[in-house]
Structure formats: structure tokens, C-alpha cells
């Protein structure tokens, strides 16, 4: 493992995109009991400063557009951790017409964390797993987005209904 990969994996700047109940487990993860900063993960305010996007809670079509925009503003390499049942299959909103059920159809996701809501220990475990993936050169979902951009854009266009919403969103 090179020094560059080692340094990158120990200095992840995270943008937390929280919707609904997804923020409940983040404060304990950030504060002294679990202290995510000891793993080199520091919250940032904007996507341009971040290389880790943490998506929590359910997503609607309107919020998905903002998640995609935030992801695209991040510099490469960039990583995504999605947690909660809602980001995987819609959670308790699975049958809603406006709920996005599979985030990885619209942006690549490196790690999913199960649960409603996952505990801070699970979040820390995901951070460690991502760090190990970066060390090994396995965290390359961002390359998949770049290489298959047309496929992702087609999926996004279907859900955003560009003709109907482009002027309103």
C-alpha cells in the first residue's frame, strides 16, 4: 500500500446529506463517545470540500436531485455511504410514489449500512470498511459513474421527468 492511498483513507472529509430521521445517529457518532474524527473523518460544509458523501434517511424525487447535484460537485476520487433501510429499498415508505427505492441506480454507492436507523457502531464499522477498501484500491464506484454516465443519466432522467420538472426544480 502506498503512502498516498494510506493518507487518503485516513483523511476523509464527509458531507452529511440527511433527510428525515437519518440524522438521529450522527450526533453520537461525531461526539466524544464514538468520535469519528479519530478515524480521520471530518464533517465539511460543501460538496466541493468533501470526498465522502453520507446519505441518510429516505429520499424523495426532489431530494434525489440535490443528492445527485452534490455528488457531481465533489472532486474525484469520491465515495458514498448510504445508510438506513430507506436508502436501500424505501424503508417504511416503500410503497410511496415519490420515494426513491434504490439509490445506486442514480449514483454509485460504495457501502450500504442496514438498519432503521443503524447504530453508531455500525456507522464506525462502515467508515473502517471504506478505509480498508481505499487502502486496497477497491473503492472505485466513482469510476463506475464516470464510465457509465449515460446509464446513470438515463435513470435520473426517468425519475426526474426532465420535461415536466426542469423549470420548477
Secondary structure, 3 states (H helix, E strand, C coil): CCHHHHHHHCCEEEEEEECHHHHCCHHHHHCCCCCHHHHCEEECCCHHHCCEEEEECCEEHHHHHHHHHHHHHCCCCCEEEEECHHHHHCHHHCCCCCEECCHHHCCCCCEEECCCCCCHHHHHHHHHHHHHHHHHCCCCHHHHHHHCHHHHHHHHHHHHCHHHHCCCC
